[in-house]
Amino acid sequence: MNLTKSQINTTITIVMFSFFSLAMNAQDLTNNLKLWSGVSVSYGINDNLNGKLSQLFAFNASPTNYSFSQTKLALSYKIKRRVYIEGGYVRGLFNDTNSLRNQGATSGWFNTLAVDRIYGNFSYKHDIVKRLSLKHKIEFQHFFADLDKYKNRSIYSARLGYNVRRSSVSPYIEGQLYYYNGGIISSGFKRFRFKTGLSFKPVKDSSMRLSFYYLMQNEVNTDQLPDNDYSVIGTNLSFKIN
C-alpha cells in the first residue's frame, strides 16, 4: 500500500497541531525519563538522491510536560550500495531561559528558544553473517549558538541489526560516542548513548515503517556544568514517497 502525498501531509499536520498545543507549557530540560515521538518522510528525487523531513517531539514522563522538539531537513546521496553521505539543517526548540538567551539562542514559536545547527555525515553498512549487519556512521555538527558545552560535535555510531527471516521485523542495538569541542568546558569525549529497539512494517507491502526503542544517555567530565543524563522510551513512524 503506497501512501499519497495528501495522506502524509494530513498526518504531519495533525502531529504538528498536537505539538503546538503542548508547547505552550514548555519546561526546562531535566534528567528524568522522557517520551519521544517522531515522524519522518523521505522523497526520492532520483535513484541516488533523497530529500528528508523529520520531526521529533520530546516530553518528560513524570510529570508529563514538554521537554523539547527538533525539526530536520536533509538531503541524502547514495554513493554506492550501502554507502551514503547526508547533509542538512536542524532546528531545536527549547524552553525560554536566560541561560539559553545568553548563549545566543534565538526566539522560536510559542515562547520557545531556537538552537540551529547544520550537519554532515558518512555511513557504511556491511554484513557480518547472513541477515546480521553492522552500520557505521560518522557525523559532524556545527551549532550557530555559542553553547557552553560545545560549538561543534562529532559523533561516531555503530548499529547492529538483524533481519528476521520471512518478516519485516528488524531488532537492533546501537552505540553512539560524542566528542565536544569549542565550548567553555574542555574538549573531549563527553557523551555516550546506548539504544535498543526494533522496527517493522505495520502494513504489509507499504513504504511505512514503525519503530519502538529504549535509549539511555550519559554525559561525563563536563567540568563545572551539570551532566545531562536521562533515559527515553520512543517511537518513530517513517514513510517513503517515490
C-alpha positions in Angstrom: 0.0 0.0 0.0 1.6 3.3 -1.1 0.5 6.4 0.8 -0.4 9.6 -1.2 1.2 12.9 -0.6 -2.1 14.3 0.7 -2.4 11.5 3.3 1.1 12.0 4.5 0.6 15.8 4.7 -2.6 15.3 6.7 -0.7 13.0 9.2 2.1 15.6 9.7 -0.4 18.4 10.1 -2.2 16.5 12.9 1.1 15.8 14.7 2.3 19.4 14.4 -1.0 20.7 15.8 -0.7 18.5 18.8 2.8 19.8 19.4 1.8 23.4 19.2 -0.9 22.8 21.8 1.5 21.2 24.2 4.4 23.6 23.6 2.5 26.4 25.3 3.7 25.0 28.7 7.3 24.4 27.9 9.6 23.2 30.7 13.4 23.0 31.2 15.4 20.0 30.2 15.5 17.5 33.1 17.3 14.3 33.9 14.2 12.1 34.2 12.5 9.6 31.9 11.4 11.1 28.6 8.9 10.0 26.0 10.0 10.7 22.4 7.7 10.5 19.4 8.9 11.1 15.8 7.6 11.1 12.2 9.8 11.3 9.1 9.2 11.4 5.4 11.7 10.6 2.6 11.1 11.7 -1.0 13.0 10.0 -3.9 14.3 12.8 -6.1 16.1 10.3 -8.3 17.7 6.8 -7.9 20.5 8.1 -5.7 19.2 11.3 -4.2 16.6 11.6 -1.4 15.1 14.6 0.4 14.1 14.1 4.0 11.9 15.8 6.5 11.6 14.6 10.1 10.0 15.9 13.3 10.8 14.8 16.9 8.7 15.7 20.0 10.2 15.0 23.4 8.2 15.1 26.7 9.1 14.4 30.3 7.3 11.4 31.6 6.6 12.4 35.2 5.2 15.0 35.5 4.1 14.9 31.8 5.2 18.1 30.1 7.0 19.4 27.1 10.8 19.0 27.0 12.0 20.0 23.5 11.3 19.4 19.8 13.5 19.0 16.8 12.9 19.6 13.1 15.3 18.2 10.5 15.6 18.9 6.7 18.2 16.9 4.8 19.5 15.5 1.5 20.9 12.0 1.3 23.0 10.7 -1.6 23.9 7.1 -2.3 27.5 6.8 -3.4 27.0 3.0 -4.0 25.1 0.2 -2.4 25.0 0.7 1.4 27.3 3.8 1.3 25.7 7.2 1.8 26.5 10.8 2.5 24.0 13.2 4.1 23.8 16.8 5.0 21.1 19.0 6.5 19.8 21.6 8.8 18.3 21.1 12.3 16.2 23.4 14.5 15.6 22.6 18.1 13.0 24.4 20.2 13.6 24.7 24.0 12.1 26.5 27.0 12.9 30.2 27.1 15.6 30.7 29.8 18.2 33.5 30.4 20.9 30.8 30.1 20.0 29.9 26.6 19.5 33.6 25.6 23.0 34.4 26.8 24.3 31.5 24.7 22.9 33.0 21.5 19.6 31.1 21.1 17.0 33.0 19.0 13.3 33.4 19.6 11.2 30.4 18.4 7.5 29.6 18.3 5.2 29.8 21.3 7.7 31.4 23.7 10.5 28.9 23.0 14.1 29.5 22.1 15.6 28.0 18.9 19.0 26.5 18.6 20.1 25.9 15.0 22.8 23.6 13.5 24.0 22.1 10.3 25.5 18.7 9.9 27.1 16.3 7.5 27.6 12.5 7.8 29.0 9.5 6.1 27.6 6.0 6.7 28.5 2.5 5.6 26.7 -0.8 6.2 28.0 -4.3 5.8 27.0 -7.9 6.6 28.6 -9.8 9.4 26.8 -13.0 8.7 23.5 -13.7 6.8 20.8 -11.3 8.0 23.1 -9.7 10.6 24.6 -6.4 9.6 26.6 -3.5 11.1 26.2 0.1 10.1 28.9 2.7 10.9 28.2 6.4 10.8 30.4 9.4 11.4 28.7 12.8 11.8 30.0 16.4 12.3 27.6 19.1 13.7 28.2 22.9 13.8 25.9 25.0 16.1 25.2 28.6 15.4 24.5 29.4 19.0 27.6 29.6 21.3 26.6 26.9 23.6 28.5 26.4 26.8 29.2 22.7 26.3 30.2 22.8 22.6 30.2 24.8 19.4 30.9 21.7 17.4 30.1 18.0 18.0 31.5 14.9 16.3 29.6 11.6 16.7 30.5 8.0 15.9 27.6 5.5 15.7 27.7 1.7 15.4 24.4 -0.1 14.8 24.0 -3.9 14.8 20.8 -5.0 13.2 19.1 -8.4 12.4 16.5 -9.1 9.7 14.1 -11.7 10.9 13.6 -14.4 8.2 10.3 -14.0 6.3 9.4 -11.0 8.3 9.7 -7.2 8.2 10.8 -7.2 11.8 14.4 -5.9 12.4 15.6 -5.7 16.1 18.8 -3.7 16.7 21.3 -2.3 19.2 23.3 0.9 18.7 26.0 2.8 20.5 27.0 6.4 20.0 30.1 8.3 21.2 30.1 12.1 21.2 33.1 14.4 21.1 32.6 18.1 22.2 34.6 21.0 21.0 34.5 24.8 21.1 32.6 25.4 24.4 33.8 26.7 27.8 34.5 23.2 29.0 37.5 21.1 27.9 37.2 19.3 24.6 36.9 15.6 24.6 34.6 12.6 24.5 31.7 13.7 26.8 28.6 11.7 25.9 27.6 8.1 25.4 24.3 6.8 24.2 23.0 3.2 24.1 19.9 2.4 22.1 18.0 -0.8 21.5 14.7 -1.4 19.7 13.0 -2.9 16.7 11.3 -1.7 13.5 8.7 -3.4 11.3 6.1 -2.6 8.6 2.7 -2.3 10.3 1.0 -2.5 6.8 2.3 -5.2 4.5 3.7 -4.1 1.1 3.8 -0.5 2.2 6.5 2.1 2.5 5.6 2.7 6.1 7.9 1.6 9.0 7.2 1.8 12.7 9.9 1.5 15.4 10.0 1.3 19.1 13.1 1.9 21.1 14.8 2.5 24.5 17.6 5.0 24.8 20.0 5.8 27.7 22.2 8.8 27.7 25.2 9.6 30.0 27.5 12.6 30.0 30.9 12.7 31.7 33.6 15.2 32.5 31.6 18.3 31.6 33.7 20.3 34.2 31.6 22.9 36.1 28.4 22.3 34.1 25.9 19.6 35.1 25.8 16.3 33.2 22.6 15.8 31.2 21.7 12.1 31.9 18.3 10.6 31.0 16.5 7.6 29.6 14.0 7.6 26.7 11.1 5.4 25.6 10.4 6.3 22.0 8.6 5.6 18.8 9.1 6.7 15.2 6.9 6.4 12.1 8.5 6.8 8.7 7.2 7.0 5.1 8.9 7.0 1.7 7.5 8.7 -1.3 8.8 7.6 -4.7 
